[in-house]
Structures are given as structure tokens and as C-alpha cells.
Amino acid sequence: MVTKLAPVRLVGFGMGGWFLSTGIGNNLSGIFAGAVSGEGGMTIESALKGYTFGFWALIGSGVVLFLIAPLINKLMHGVK
């Protein structure tokens, strides 16, 4: 979709942004795992607390994306 939606002169920039977002996501998941395990290592309580938070955060962001999907489709101007 990046190559289809980006102007021809900005396709490389758009793909760079795509790969940068992937790298940032991987870094954030490492930070999240480090925060969940804490200084004393992973315990059942810290894992339950951390991954429950992660579950609700992902549910919330999924709902937000579901709600803005019509706007995103409108901005795509019919590109499939």
C-alpha cells in the first residue's frame, strides 16, 4: 500500500518510514517485556498485570482503528 499510495518521488521515503515503524515497534516490545519482568525477574503477578494491560491496550487501539477505518478508506481515493 505504501508504494501504491505514495507519490512517485516519495515512495522510498514512505518505505523507509514503514521499516522505521517496524523497528520502533520491535524496540517498544522489548521495553514492554523488560518493564513486565521488573528488576527481580518475571513473576506470575507481574506477568499477569503486564499482559492484562497489553491486552486491553491492544483491544482499545483495535477499536480506535475500526472506528477510523472509513476515514482511512476515504483518504485512499479508491486504491485497492
C-alpha positions as CSV (number, residue, x, y, z in Angstrom):
1,M,0.0,0.0,0.0
2,V,2.9,2.4,0.6
3,T,4.1,2.1,-3.0
4,K,0.5,2.5,-4.3
5,L,-0.5,5.5,-2.2
6,A,2.7,7.5,-2.0
7,P,3.6,9.9,-4.8
8,V,6.3,8.5,-7.1
9,R,9.0,10.8,-5.8
10,L,8.3,9.9,-2.1
11,V,8.0,6.1,-2.4
12,G,11.5,5.4,-1.0
13,F,10.8,7.8,1.9
14,G,7.5,6.1,2.6
15,M,9.1,2.6,2.6
16,G,11.8,4.0,4.9
17,G,9.0,5.2,7.3
18,W,7.4,1.7,7.1
19,F,10.6,-0.1,8.1
20,L,11.3,2.6,10.8
21,S,7.9,1.9,12.3
22,T,8.6,-1.8,12.3
23,G,11.9,-1.2,14.1
24,I,10.3,1.2,16.7
25,G,7.6,-1.5,17.3
26,N,10.2,-4.1,18.0
27,N,12.1,-1.8,20.3
28,L,8.9,-0.9,22.2
29,S,8.0,-4.6,22.6
30,G,11.4,-5.2,24.2
31,I,10.9,-2.2,26.6
32,F,7.5,-3.6,27.5
33,A,8.9,-7.1,28.2
34,G,11.6,-5.5,30.3
35,A,9.1,-3.5,32.3
36,V,6.9,-6.5,32.9
37,S,9.7,-8.7,34.1
38,G,11.0,-5.9,36.5
39,E,14.2,-5.9,38.4
40,G,13.6,-9.1,40.3
41,G,12.7,-11.2,37.2
42,M,9.4,-12.4,35.9
43,T,6.8,-13.4,38.4
44,I,3.3,-14.7,37.9
45,E,1.9,-11.5,39.3
46,S,4.0,-9.1,37.1
47,A,3.3,-11.2,34.0
48,L,-0.5,-11.2,34.7
49,K,-0.5,-7.4,35.4
50,G,1.6,-6.6,32.4
51,Y,0.0,-8.8,29.8
52,T,-3.5,-7.8,31.0
53,F,-2.5,-4.2,30.4
54,G,-1.2,-5.1,27.0
55,F,-4.4,-7.0,26.1
56,W,-6.6,-4.0,27.0
57,A,-4.3,-1.6,25.2
58,L,-4.5,-3.7,22.1
59,I,-8.3,-4.0,22.3
60,G,-8.6,-0.2,22.7
61,S,-6.3,0.5,19.8
62,G,-8.2,-2.0,17.7
63,V,-11.5,-0.3,18.4
64,V,-10.0,3.1,17.5
65,L,-8.7,1.7,14.2
66,F,-12.0,0.0,13.5
67,L,-13.7,3.4,14.0
68,I,-11.4,5.4,11.8
69,A,-11.3,2.7,9.0
70,P,-14.0,4.5,6.9
71,L,-12.0,7.8,7.1
72,I,-8.8,6.0,6.0
73,N,-10.6,4.3,3.1
74,K,-12.0,7.7,2.0
75,L,-8.5,9.2,2.1
76,M,-7.2,6.3,-0.2
77,H,-9.4,7.6,-3.1
78,G,-10.4,4.1,-4.3
79,V,-6.9,2.5,-4.3
80,K,-7.2,-1.3,-3.8
